[in-house]
Amino acid sequence: LRSIEGAMPLKSLTLAIKNELPEDFSLGSIINKDANLKVLDLSDSQFKNIPTKFSSYYPRLETLILNNTIEIIGNDAFKDLSCLNNIVLPKKLKKIGNGGLCNIGKIGNIKSLDFRDTQLETLEFKSLYSDASLKIYIPTTVTTIGRNAFGNNTTVYYKGTATGAPWGAKEVITEF
């Protein structure tokens, strides 16, 4: 896949990628960075890892649909998707890298992120950091939470045993 040509503005993109993506792969390498991309659907793809800075070039993205085979969201993979209204999380997700979902939904309508149906184990530095007022539900499978993983306005719901601080959350609720 070298480039995507067609009528602009490109508003929706469905990709069915069968192989693993190279670590340096970015949508910006195949789609004009000025595209007004609103929907990115990866549900028919089969790769396991989202590379670093995969789609951080599309801040107007409103809907992100991830396939259930994804285990790792790389560093800054979906950083600054501030208009995001909807995200479909992969069931096999195990790790979110540094800044992987940083600053999502700041302008959009995301009010909560629920990872309880995932296999999430690791949240790295600023992986879910956001200034948005979010409720984030973390499964008990998470054993590693990096420094400032959450934003100052974030309420985290977590009954697990991960230690370490500061996580950066406004509040951590363990009884819910």
C-alpha positions in Angstrom: 0.0 0.0 0.0 1.7 3.2 -1.1 -1.0 5.9 -1.3 -4.7 6.5 -1.4 -6.0 8.7 -4.2 -9.5 9.9 -4.7 -11.9 12.7 -4.2 -11.1 14.9 -1.2 -12.1 15.5 1.4 -11.7 11.9 2.5 -14.2 11.5 5.4 -14.2 7.7 6.0 -11.6 5.0 5.6 -12.0 1.3 6.2 -8.7 -0.7 6.1 -8.5 -4.5 6.0 -4.8 -5.1 6.6 -3.8 -8.8 6.8 -0.2 -8.4 7.9 1.6 -6.8 10.8 2.4 -3.1 10.2 6.0 -1.9 10.2 7.0 0.0 13.4 7.4 3.2 11.3 4.1 2.9 9.5 1.8 6.0 9.7 -1.4 6.8 8.0 0.2 10.1 7.2 2.4 8.2 4.7 -0.5 7.1 2.6 -3.2 9.7 3.2 -2.8 13.5 2.9 -2.3 14.9 6.4 -4.8 17.7 5.5 -7.6 15.1 4.9 -10.7 15.7 6.9 -10.9 12.1 8.0 -13.8 11.5 10.4 -14.1 7.7 10.6 -11.3 5.1 10.8 -12.5 1.5 10.7 -9.9 -1.1 11.3 -12.3 -3.9 12.3 -11.5 -6.1 9.4 -7.7 -5.9 9.9 -5.7 -8.7 11.5 -2.6 -7.1 12.8 -1.7 -7.1 16.6 0.2 -3.9 17.1 -0.6 -0.3 16.3 2.7 1.4 15.5 4.0 4.7 17.0 2.1 7.8 15.8 -0.2 5.6 13.6 -3.0 8.2 13.1 -2.0 11.2 15.2 -2.1 13.3 12.0 -5.9 13.4 12.0 -7.1 15.5 14.9 -10.7 15.8 13.4 -11.2 12.0 13.6 -14.6 11.4 15.3 -14.9 7.5 15.2 -12.2 5.0 15.7 -13.0 1.3 15.4 -10.2 -1.1 16.4 -10.1 -4.8 15.5 -10.3 -7.4 18.3 -6.8 -8.8 17.4 -4.9 -5.7 18.5 -2.8 -6.3 21.6 -0.7 -3.2 21.7 -1.4 0.4 21.0 2.0 2.0 20.4 3.5 5.2 21.7 1.5 8.3 20.6 -0.5 6.0 18.2 -3.7 7.9 18.6 -2.4 11.0 20.4 -4.4 14.2 20.1 -7.6 12.9 18.6 -9.4 15.6 20.4 -12.6 15.4 18.4 -13.2 11.7 19.1 -16.8 10.9 19.9 -16.6 7.1 19.7 -14.0 4.4 20.1 -14.4 0.7 19.9 -11.7 -1.0 22.0 -10.2 -4.3 21.1 -11.0 -7.3 23.4 -7.3 -8.6 23.3 -5.7 -5.2 24.2 -2.9 -5.8 26.7 -0.8 -2.6 26.6 -1.1 1.1 25.8 2.2 2.7 25.2 3.5 6.2 26.2 0.8 8.7 25.1 -1.0 5.9 23.1 -4.5 7.5 23.7 -3.3 10.8 25.1 -5.6 13.8 24.7 -8.5 12.0 23.1 -12.0 13.3 23.2 -11.1 16.7 24.6 -13.5 18.5 22.2 -15.6 15.4 21.3 -18.3 13.7 23.4 -16.3 10.9 25.0 -17.3 10.9 28.7 -15.9 7.5 29.7 -13.6 4.7 28.5 -14.3 1.2 29.7 -11.4 -1.2 29.5 -13.0 -3.9 31.7 -13.8 -6.2 28.7 -10.2 -6.1 27.6 -7.1 -8.1 28.7 -5.3 -4.8 29.6 -2.2 -5.3 31.7 0.0 -2.2 31.2 -0.6 1.5 31.0 2.6 3.4 30.3 3.5 7.1 30.8 0.6 9.4 29.9 -1.1 6.5 28.1 -4.6 7.9 28.9 -3.6 11.4 29.8 -6.3 14.0 29.0 -7.5 17.4 30.2 -11.0 16.2 29.4 -13.2 15.2 32.3 -13.3 11.4 31.7 -14.3 8.4 33.7 -12.0 5.5 33.0 -12.7 2.0 34.1 -9.6 -0.2 34.4 -9.8 -4.0 34.7 -8.1 -5.8 37.6 -5.8 -7.4 35.1 -3.8 -4.2 35.0 -0.6 -4.6 37.1 1.5 -1.8 35.7 0.4 1.9 35.6 3.0 4.4 34.5 3.6 7.9 35.9 0.9 10.4 34.9 -1.1 7.7 33.0 -4.2 9.7 33.6 -5.1 13.4 33.4 -5.9 15.8 36.2 -9.6 15.8 35.4 -9.9 12.0 35.2 -11.8 9.8 37.6 -10.4 6.3 37.5 -12.3 3.2 38.6 -9.9 0.4 39.6 -10.0 -2.5 42.0 -6.6 -3.9 41.1 -3.3 -4.2 42.8 -1.0 -1.9 40.8 1.2 0.3 42.9 3.2 3.4 42.1 2.5 7.1 41.9 1.7 9.6 40.8 -0.8 8.3 38.3 -2.1 11.8 37.7 -5.8 11.1 38.2 -8.0 13.5 40.0 -9.6 10.6 41.9 -9.2 6.8 42.1 -12.4 5.0 43.1 -11.9 1.4 44.3 -15.5 0.7 45.4 -18.0 0.6 42.6 
